[in-house]
Amino acid sequence: VDEDGDGRDSELIARAVELGEQGRRTAPPNPWVGSVIVDERGEVAGVGFHERPGAPHAEAAALAAAGERARNGTAYVTLEPCAHQARTPPCAEALVAAGVRRVVVAVEDPDPRVAGRGLAQLRAAGVDVAVGPGAAAATRSLAPYLHHRRSGRAWCVLKTAMSLDGRTAAPDGSSRWITGPAARADAHRMRAESQAVVVGAGTALTDQPSLTARDFDPPVERQPLRVLLDSRGRVPPTGPLFDPAVAPTLVVTTDAAAPETVDGWRAAGAKVEMVAATQQGVDLDATLDLLGRHDVLQAMVEGGATLHSALLAAGLVDRVVAYVAPKVLGPRALPAFSDSDGDTLADASSWQLISAAPFGDDVRLEYDPEGR
Ligand SMILES: NC(=O)c1ccc[n+]([C@@H]2O[C@H](COP(=O)([O-])OP(=O)(O)OC[C@H]3O[C@@H](n4cnc5c(N)ncnc54)[C@H](OP(=O)(O)O)[C@@H]3O)[C@@H](O)[C@H]2O)c1
C-alpha cells in the first residue's frame, strides 16, 4: 500500500500513532488521533495529537506547528480527517487551505458524520490521497473507537489476575494480591484508559472494590465510570463502590430488583439503568449497547469468574488480558472462569496472542478473538 514503496509512509504513520496515544486517556469519546506534517523536502515540519474534546484535532495541531512549511507538504494522519463542523472546523478543509499536496491516512473513519466524506473532500480539492499505510498499527491503537463507531457498543476487555494454575482467590477467599506491584500498576493504567470498569454482583459483595484508577503518574483527571451488574438487587448501596466522592457509579439491573433497592442505589448517588433479564442475569448485549450510549468506548471487565464465562459464552469479549503470577493456589481455590468452552478440545475457542510481557515475576498475556 505504500505509494513511495520504501516504507516511509508506514514509518510516519507509526510515529503519528505514538503521538495519538498521548491522548488516549483524555480524548474519549473522541478518537485519540495523531498527525505528522512533512514539508516539501521531506523533513518533519510539525506534529500534533488530539488531547481532549473541544481541543484542536490532531491535523489542526500539526498544521499550526508546521505553519507555512505545510504548503506543498504531506500530512500523515492515523484516522480520516473530519469533514463536518463540530466544536472545531473541519480538518479536510484546513488541510486544503494550508496547501498540503498529499495526505496519507491510515484508516477510514466509520463515524457516520465522516465515513469517506473527508477523503472525498480532499480528493475533490485536488489533494493526492493515500489510504492504508500503517493501517495495522493504527487499527490496533484505535480498536475501541473503531468498534464503538461501527457497532454503537463498548469494546469489551476482560481482565483477570490469576495464579499459574488459573485461580483468582485462595481457598479461604483471600485474593489481595495475587500479582505483584508492577502488574497491578499496569492494570491501573488500563483502568485509566477505560471509560468504564465493570464487575458482577459476586465480586462487589465479596471484595468491596473501589474500582478506581490509582497509584500511577500522572493521576487521572476523570475516573472511569464504575459499573455493577446486579440483576436482582443483591448488592447494598454501601462501601467505596457507592461513594460518589470517589467516582461515579452505574448499576445495571432488571425489573427483578425490588423498587426499594433501586431507590436505595439512587439515594446513594448511583445511576440505575434497567435492561432485559436473561437466565444468567442482565442481558449482556443490551449492557454493552447501553454503555456505548453512555460514551464508553472501552469497558474493562474485572470479574468475577461467572461474569467472565457469561461474556465469553456470548461471544462478547473483544480482548482478554490475563496477568499470570507464579503462585499455585490449588484445585480448591476459585477459578478464573466458572465454565468451560465445551467438553471436548475441538469445541474450545481459539485466541490469537497479541503480546506477552513480563511485569516483575508476573506475565501479562493479551489475546484477541481468532479471526478478527
Ligand atoms: N483475582 C482477580 O482478578 C479477581 C477479580 C474479580 C473477582 N475475583 C474473585 O471472584 C469472586 C467473585 O466471582 P463470582 O463468579 O462469584 O461473581 P461475579 O462474576 O463477580 O458476579 C456474578 C454475578 O453477577 C451477576 N450478573 C448479572 N448479570 C450477569 C450476567 N449476564 N452473567 C453473569 N453474571 C451476571 C449475577 O448475580 P445476580 O444474578 O444476582 O445478578 C451473578 O451471580 C470473588 O471471590 C472475588 O474475590 C477475583
Ligand as a Chemical Component Dictionary entry (heavy atoms), coordinates in Angstrom:
data_LIG
# 
_chem_comp.id                   LIG 
_chem_comp.type                 NON-POLYMER 
_chem_comp.pdbx_formal_charge   0 
_chem_comp.three_letter_code    LIG 
# 
loop_
_chem_comp_atom.comp_id 
_chem_comp_atom.atom_id 
_chem_comp_atom.alt_atom_id 
_chem_comp_atom.type_symbol 
_chem_comp_atom.charge 
_chem_comp_atom.model_Cartn_x 
_chem_comp_atom.model_Cartn_y 
_chem_comp_atom.model_Cartn_z 
_chem_comp_atom.pdbx_ordinal 
LIG N1  N1  N 0  -8.113  -12.037 41.145 1  
LIG C1  C1  C 0  -8.971  -11.437 40.384 2  
LIG O1  O1  O 0  -8.594  -10.917 39.330 3  
LIG C2  C2  C 0  -10.434 -11.356 40.748 4  
LIG C3  C3  C 0  -11.193 -10.401 40.099 5  
LIG C4  C4  C 0  -12.548 -10.336 40.390 6  
LIG C5  C5  C 0  -13.103 -11.232 41.274 7  
LIG N2  N2  N 1  -12.349 -12.141 41.917 8  
LIG C6  C6  C 0  -12.987 -13.073 42.851 9  
LIG O2  O2  O 0  -14.114 -13.635 42.217 10 
LIG C7  C7  C 0  -15.132 -13.879 43.181 11 
LIG C8  C8  C 0  -16.479 -13.416 42.642 12 
LIG O3  O3  O 0  -16.783 -14.087 41.446 13 
LIG P1  P1  P 0  -18.209 -14.697 41.158 14 
LIG O4  O4  O 0  -18.047 -15.563 39.971 15 
LIG O5  O5  O -1 -18.763 -15.270 42.394 16 
LIG O6  O6  O 0  -19.096 -13.431 40.849 17 
LIG P2  P2  P 0  -19.132 -12.357 39.668 18 
LIG O7  O7  O 0  -18.826 -12.946 38.355 19 
LIG O8  O8  O 0  -18.435 -11.136 40.107 20 
LIG O9  O9  O 0  -20.674 -11.999 39.710 21 
LIG C9  C9  C 0  -21.591 -12.900 39.210 22 
LIG C10 C10 C 0  -22.936 -12.326 39.457 23 
LIG O10 O10 O 0  -23.113 -11.159 38.652 24 
LIG C11 C11 C 0  -24.458 -11.029 38.380 25 
LIG N3  N3  N 0  -24.725 -10.900 36.961 26 
LIG C12 C12 C 0  -25.590 -10.028 36.437 27 
LIG N4  N4  N 0  -25.720 -10.246 35.143 28 
LIG C13 C13 C 0  -24.936 -11.282 34.816 29 
LIG C14 C14 C 0  -24.705 -11.977 33.608 30 
LIG N5  N5  N 0  -25.325 -11.656 32.470 31 
LIG N6  N6  N 0  -23.841 -13.007 33.618 32 
LIG C15 C15 C 0  -23.220 -13.361 34.738 33 
LIG N7  N7  N 0  -23.426 -12.759 35.923 34 
LIG C16 C16 C 0  -24.287 -11.711 35.965 35 
LIG C17 C17 C 0  -25.159 -12.301 38.850 36 
LIG O11 O11 O 0  -25.805 -12.042 40.072 37 
LIG P3  P3  P 0  -27.340 -11.734 40.044 38 
LIG O12 O12 O 0  -27.996 -12.913 39.403 39 
LIG O13 O13 O 0  -27.705 -11.549 41.445 40 
LIG O14 O14 O 0  -27.490 -10.522 39.204 41 
LIG C18 C18 C 0  -24.014 -13.263 39.066 42 
LIG O15 O15 O 0  -24.264 -14.200 40.065 43 
LIG C19 C19 C 0  -14.704 -13.162 44.436 44 
LIG O16 O16 O 0  -14.292 -14.133 45.368 45 
LIG C20 C20 C 0  -13.538 -12.322 44.010 46 
LIG O17 O17 O 0  -12.569 -12.190 45.037 47 
LIG C21 C21 C 0  -11.013 -12.216 41.666 48 
# 
loop_
_chem_comp_bond.comp_id 
_chem_comp_bond.atom_id_1 
_chem_comp_bond.atom_id_2 
_chem_comp_bond.value_order 
_chem_comp_bond.pdbx_ordinal 
LIG N1  C1  SING 1  
LIG C1  O1  DOUB 2  
LIG C1  C2  SING 3  
LIG C2  C3  SING 4  
LIG C2  C21 DOUB 5  
LIG C3  C4  DOUB 6  
LIG C4  C5  SING 7  
LIG C5  N2  DOUB 8  
LIG N2  C6  SING 9  
LIG N2  C21 SING 10 
LIG C6  O2  SING 11 
LIG C6  C20 SING 12 
LIG O2  C7  SING 13 
LIG C7  C8  SING 14 
LIG C7  C19 SING 15 
LIG C8  O3  SING 16 
LIG O3  P1  SING 17 
LIG P1  O4  DOUB 18 
LIG P1  O5  SING 19 
LIG P1  O6  SING 20 
LIG O6  P2  SING 21 
LIG P2  O7  DOUB 22 
LIG P2  O8  SING 23 
LIG P2  O9  SING 24 
LIG O9  C9  SING 25 
LIG C9  C10 SING 26 
LIG C10 O10 SING 27 
LIG C10 C18 SING 28 
LIG O10 C11 SING 29 
LIG C11 N3  SING 30 
LIG C11 C17 SING 31 
LIG N3  C12 SING 32 
LIG N3  C16 SING 33 
LIG C12 N4  DOUB 34 
LIG N4  C13 SING 35 
LIG C13 C14 SING 36 
LIG C13 C16 DOUB 37 
LIG C14 N5  SING 38 
LIG C14 N6  DOUB 39 
LIG N6  C15 SING 40 
LIG C15 N7  DOUB 41 
LIG N7  C16 SING 42 
LIG C17 O11 SING 43 
LIG C17 C18 SING 44 
LIG O11 P3  SING 45 
LIG P3  O12 DOUB 46 
LIG P3  O13 SING 47 
LIG P3  O14 SING 48 
LIG C18 O15 SING 49 
LIG C19 O16 SING 50 
LIG C19 C20 SING 51 
LIG C20 O17 SING 52 
# 
